[in-house]
Amino acid sequence: MEKERVTAVYLIETPYTLERAAEVIAGEQSTGTFTAVPGETDQLKERHGARIEQIVELSPVSSPTLPGSKTPPGHDGLYRRGEVTISFPLHNFGPSIPNLMSAIAGNLFELQELSGLRLVDLELPEAFAARYPGPKFGIAGTRQLTGVYDRPIMGTIVKPSIGLPMADLQQMIMDVSAAGLDFIKDDELNANGSYAPLAQRVSAVMDAVNRAADATGKKIMYAFNITGDIDEMERGHELVVKAGGNCVMVSIMSVGLTGLAHLSKYSEVPIHGHRNQWGMMTRCPLLGFAFPAYQKLCRLAGADHLHVNGLDSKFYESNSSVVSSIRACLKPMYGGYGTMPVVSSAQWAGTAPATYEATGTVDVMHLAGGGILAHPGGAAAGFASMKQGWEAAVAGIPLAEYASRHPELQQAIAKYGKG
C-alpha cells in the first residue's frame, strides 16, 4: 500500500512562481505548515509528503481571479497560471472518501499564495474500488429495469416542482405513463414536506404507477426524492422498496459523498444523483472542482444516474462543458462500470441532434419538463417528438426534413425553436 498514490491535477493561478505555489500546496496538504516544525524529518517527508509530479505552464494574466491573495516583494504584476499534478501517499489517509477530500481539497482554496485553484482531474488506486464498489445498476441495470435498449431513456420531472395535490400528481403519472414515457422524477424541491409527507407520496404515486402499468403493460421508473439525514434516507428507501418502487433520488451536495456511499450499501434500486448546488463549486473557472473530477467521486460512492446539465440549457454552463461531463460519466472506471448521464434543463426534441453529434452516444437519460408536458399536442405528442428528434439525430437527417414527415416534431419546432 505504501507505494500506492492518489494523483490530483489542479489548475492554479498565483502571483508567485508555479513551482513555489506547487510546493505550498504539497506541503500544506501533507507534512508541512507555514514554517518548519520539530519532527518533520527528511525520512518523515519522504514517507508521507505529497509529491509534485508535473507542472505545465499556461499563459499568465494581469489581475487575480480571486480576492485575498498576497503578492511577493517586487511582484511584476503577473499572475501565473498552470496545471500542477500532485500525488499523495495512499497510506496517509487510506481508501476513505471523507479523508481523501481533506487531502485533495482541504485547506487549499484559502491559501494566500493562490489567486485561483480548481481540481480538474483525479486518479485513484484500486484500493478505493475495493471499498467503494460503485453503482449497483448503472447504465446496463437501468436499461434492464426500464426495458429501453436502443435509444436514450426519456422522461420528465414533476411540475409544478412543489405543492401539487396528490390527486393531480396521480393524474400526471397516469398521463405520462399512457404517453409511453420511461422515467419521471420528483423535483429536488419536493422532499418530505408537511403538505405531502414522503410516506403519503410514495403510497399515492405507486398506486398510480401500478394502475398505469396494468393498463399499458409498462411500469414507468419513478425516482422518489429521499434526500434527508442518514436515518431519514434509510427510512425513505425502505418505504419506496416495500411499495414496489424502482428508483430513489438524492441531492448529492446535500447528503454528501459519505451519505451517498451509505445509501449505496443497502440500496435495492438505482440511485438517481441530482447535482443541485453544483454551481457554487464550479461556476468560477479558477475555483472549486471541474465536473470530470467530481463525477469520479460520485460514481465511486454509488450514483447510478448523474445529472450533467443539458446543451443550450437555461443555466450558465457552456455546451462544451456539458459534453465533457457526459463523456466523463461514460468513461470506464475500475473495469468498466458506467453511470448514466442525465441530460436536463430546457430540453426538447431539438436538442437531441446537437447532443448526439457532440457525444456519439444514446447512453443518456434525456429529461424534458416543459419540452414534453407543454407540447401543443400533449404529453404523448411531446414524448413522440423527443423520440423523433433522436431518430433524426442518429440517422443523420436534418431536423426540419424529418419533421416534415412527423407532425409531433414539427409542432415542437414551431413552439420551442427552429430545425
Secondary structure, 3 states (H helix, E strand, C coil): CCCCEEEEEEEEEECCCHHHHHHHHHHHCCCCCCCCCCCCCHHHHHHHCCEEEEEEECCCECCCCCCCCCCCCCCCCCEEEEEEEEEEEHHHCCCCHHHHHHHHCCCCCCCCCCCEEEEEEEECCHHHHHHCCCCCCHHHHHHHHHCCCCCCEEEEECCCCCCCCHHHHHHHHHHHHHHCCCEEECCCCCCCCCCCCHHHHHHHHHHHHHHHHHHHCCCCEEEEECCCCHHHHHHHHHHHHHCCCCCEEEEHHHHHHHHHHHHHHHCCCCEEEECCCCHHHHCCCCEEECHHHHHHHHHHCCCCEEEEECCCCCCCCCHHHHHHHHHHHHCCECCCECCEEEECCCCCHHHHHHHHHHHCCCCCEEECCHHHHCCCCCHHHHHHHHHHHHHHHHHCCCHHHHHCCCHHHHHHHHHHCCC
